[in-house]
Amino acid sequence: MVRKLKYHEQKLLRRLELVSWEAAGGNLAEVKALRRYRLGRREDYVQYKALARTVRALARRLRDLGPASAAFRARCAAALLEKLYGLGLVSCRRSLAVCENLSAAAFCRRRLPCLLVKLRMAQNLRHAVTFVEQGHVRVGPEVVTDPALLVPRAVEDFVTWVDASRLRQKVLDYNQERDDFDLAA
């Protein structure tokens, strides 16, 4: 029998999940990555690690194919490299060696807040996550409020401010590009 917790003990343990306490710990590298890339959910990073592991295994299997299937290997390697290059996970389409070095950090760098910092739309990652969550950013015609969105290379040029955003108005005022028609609206 366990005694009933007192009020102040209940208050201290309110945020603690005793059912899944092992999963909350994680290893040190994982915690550092969660902090560095401002990931809100640990499950996202676990999924990125699994995807990177799958790509590395596929690249190793393609590399180890025999000489009898050289045409098949070249076709599959080109398709894999094209897909990873289109997603922005690798920098070149030359060889499978870049696929074997793919990590979960590559997926984290393609998230929308990281691209906002890269495009100099935000000063740091904390502000970028806030801008996305508050709905100041759109990708193409769609307003995005999920910071976990992975942005491919083809859509990277279409990341802009929402038309009604106060941040967009401040940027236009600073650059002295604001239109008089916009002032009336």
Summary of the structure (lengths in Angstrom):
residues: 185
radius of gyration: 22.5
end to end distance: 67.5
largest distance: 73.7
contacts: 454
relative contact order: 0.09
helix: 59%
strand: 5%
